[in-house]
Amino acid sequence: MKDLKDKVAVVTGGASGIGKTIAFAFAEAGATVVIPDLDAEGAEETSREIENLGQKSFSIESDVANPDHVDRIFDNTLDEYGKIDILVNNAGTTHPAVSILDLDLEYVDRIFAVDFKGLYLCSRRAGREMIRQNNGCIINISSIAGLTPLPLVMYGPMKSAVNMLTKILAREWAQYKIRVNAIAPGYVMTPLIKNMIEKGQRDPHLIEDRTPMKSMMDPMDIAKAVLFLVSSGARYITGAILPVDGGWLSDGGWAAYNR
């Protein structure tokens, strides 16, 4: 069923991983999809595959932390399609799970620039257009690291900031019929996580053992949640932070009990 027929969606970081899966899910639901990504070749490939599904798409090489690049994303989208119905702020990066005493300051600057500033800039520009249209939907890809303390001393606080910005924008823009929500994924088997596992930076067995549902997720689990939040079925949901984590946050102190 083409639930997103005639909708125009921008999916940042759509060249791979969760973003690419969301982009395909949108296309299969009938949407036109714009793919901004630093990985120009990967973004172009994603757009080409979407066009092969019979949907309109274009890619654009861009750094969401650069205000000029952000303007170009939205200017080009408006020039091509005349509107922006959906923005998914998916572009993001992370860093090694080390002490604050050991984390290279380069990561501090980059995590802030991509995971928060980039999302802020894209939301700001999309919001201007959606207010003019008196309609729109923004989905921010957050993380369980923004809801519970993990040893990610920059990534976690930035995702907490994303959650608060989500609520602030939801309240501010509700009067314009713009809904703003966030999804907080747990551990998803993306190329990024696979690379960390191969480098010994993450142990999949420890992750699965700690997850109540005893497995890591597939990117499609996140894409399906996004599809729901942009659908008419979620028309009265705004300012929500939806965990999709296999029960990770619900575990609480259960590990202290022999059950």
ChimeraX attribute file (.defattr): number of C-alpha atoms within 10 A of each C-alpha:
attribute: neighborCount
match mode: 1-to-1
recipient: residues
	/A:1	7
	/A:2	11
	/A:3	15
	/A:4	22
	/A:5	15
	/A:6	13
	/A:7	19
	/A:8	24
	/A:9	26
	/A:10	29
	/A:11	24
	/A:12	29
	/A:13	28
	/A:14	31
	/A:15	26
	/A:16	20
	/A:17	19
	/A:18	24
	/A:19	27
	/A:20	24
	/A:21	21
	/A:22	26
	/A:23	30
	/A:24	22
	/A:25	19
	/A:26	29
	/A:27	27
	/A:28	19
	/A:29	18
	/A:30	21
	/A:31	25
	/A:32	27
	/A:33	30
	/A:34	28
	/A:35	28
	/A:36	29
	/A:37	25
	/A:38	17
	/A:39	17
	/A:40	16
	/A:41	13
	/A:42	19
	/A:43	26
	/A:44	21
	/A:45	16
	/A:46	26
	/A:47	28
	/A:48	16
	/A:49	15
	/A:50	24
	/A:51	16
	/A:52	11
	/A:53	13
	/A:54	12
	/A:55	20
	/A:56	18
	/A:57	26
	/A:58	21
	/A:59	26
	/A:60	22
	/A:61	19
	/A:62	21
	/A:63	21
	/A:64	29
	/A:65	21
	/A:66	16
	/A:67	15
	/A:68	12
	/A:69	18
	/A:70	22
	/A:71	16
	/A:72	16
	/A:73	26
	/A:74	21
	/A:75	14
	/A:76	14
	/A:77	22
	/A:78	14
	/A:79	9
	/A:80	11
	/A:81	14
	/A:82	11
	/A:83	20
	/A:84	24
	/A:85	22
	/A:86	24
	/A:87	25
	/A:88	27
	/A:89	26
	/A:90	24
	/A:91	26
	/A:92	21
	/A:93	15
	/A:94	16
	/A:95	17
	/A:96	17
	/A:97	16
	/A:98	12
	/A:99	10
	/A:100	13
	/A:101	7
	/A:102	9
	/A:103	16
	/A:104	12
	/A:105	11
	/A:106	9
	/A:107	16
	/A:108	17
	/A:109	11
	/A:110	19
	/A:111	23
	/A:112	20
	/A:113	20
	/A:114	22
	/A:115	26
	/A:116	25
	/A:117	19
	/A:118	24
	/A:119	25
	/A:120	19
	/A:121	20
	/A:122	25
	/A:123	24
	/A:124	14
	/A:125	16
	/A:126	25
	/A:127	24
	/A:128	11
	/A:129	18
	/A:130	24
	/A:131	16
	/A:132	12
	/A:133	15
	/A:134	15
	/A:135	19
	/A:136	26
	/A:137	24
	/A:138	29
	/A:139	26
	/A:140	24
	/A:141	26
	/A:142	31
	/A:143	26
	/A:144	23
	/A:145	22
	/A:146	21
	/A:147	17
	/A:148	14
	/A:149	11
	/A:150	13
	/A:151	14
	/A:152	19
	/A:153	19
	/A:154	23
	/A:155	28
	/A:156	22
	/A:157	20
	/A:158	24
	/A:159	24
	/A:160	19
	/A:161	15
	/A:162	24
	/A:163	24
	/A:164	16
	/A:165	21
	/A:166	25
	/A:167	18
	/A:168	13
	/A:169	20
	/A:170	22
	/A:171	15
	/A:172	12
	/A:173	19
	/A:174	17
	/A:175	12
	/A:176	15
	/A:177	18
	/A:178	24
	/A:179	29
	/A:180	31
	/A:181	26
	/A:182	27
	/A:183	23
	/A:184	21
	/A:185	24
	/A:186	22
	/A:187	22
	/A:188	21
	/A:189	18
	/A:190	16
	/A:191	12
	/A:192	13
	/A:193	17
	/A:194	15
	/A:195	13
	/A:196	15
	/A:197	14
	/A:198	10
	/A:199	10
	/A:200	10
	/A:201	14
	/A:202	16
	/A:203	13
	/A:204	18
	/A:205	12
	/A:206	10
	/A:207	16
	/A:208	17
	/A:209	12
	/A:210	17
	/A:211	20
	/A:212	16
	/A:213	13
	/A:214	15
	/A:215	18
	/A:216	19
	/A:217	19
	/A:218	15
	/A:219	19
	/A:220	18
	/A:221	16
	/A:222	23
	/A:223	21
	/A:224	14
	/A:225	17
	/A:226	23
	/A:227	19
	/A:228	12
	/A:229	25
	/A:230	25
	/A:231	13
	/A:232	12
	/A:233	10
	/A:234	12
	/A:235	14
	/A:236	9
	/A:237	14
	/A:238	24
	/A:239	20
	/A:240	17
	/A:241	23
	/A:242	18
	/A:243	20
	/A:244	20
	/A:245	24
	/A:246	20
	/A:247	15
	/A:248	21
	/A:249	16
	/A:250	11
	/A:251	12
	/A:252	10
	/A:253	7
	/A:254	11
	/A:255	9
	/A:256	7
	/A:257	6
	/A:258	5
	/A:259	5
